[in-house]
């Protein structure tokens, strides 16, 4: 949905979310940082530029944007949520070594199970764990020594 900073203002206006400098900065941050940051990470990074920003504002804004369908909250094995801009259908891969989260393209609508034929599916998530290419390479190099 959001693929660049230029259309953020228009999107917020279209869905009747009052535009504020802090909301725009938070969305810009998520567009520029595809690292699935936590609310605390977002707060600490944005506070450098916006000293008057409060943690409550960050949490409230993330909740508002999540309710509006612009932001996705991920809870992958951690006790805290991680956030991302919703752009396209995709899955997630978490490296068990470096703990980074990676996105990969996936058409969620093509995933079906006859076992769920009588269920109403409201949300679809695909999540893999393993070693990312950098950690796999480092692991292999360590094994060769």
C-alpha angles and dihedrals in degrees: 000000000000113000102156142018094246095072098045096094092048093049093050091049092047092057093042098247111149108245115235130170091243094051091049092049091050092052091045088052092053092047091051097040111056090173096106094245124200121240089255092053090049091049094049093048096044094044089068088064098029108038093178092057114118129206088238090058091052093049093044092048093048089050092049093048091046091052089049091054096245098107130043123210115212124201104188111166091308128105091230128064122243121210137219139170111255106240110147141341109292146145132228134239121196119200109225091208108045094020093226120148119225130192122222128186116255134156101231092190090066092059109095138160125196087211088070098047093118095044129093106229112210100171136020126203132172118195130178130184130201140092123323118225093262094050092042090053092047090048092050092047090051090050091052093057 
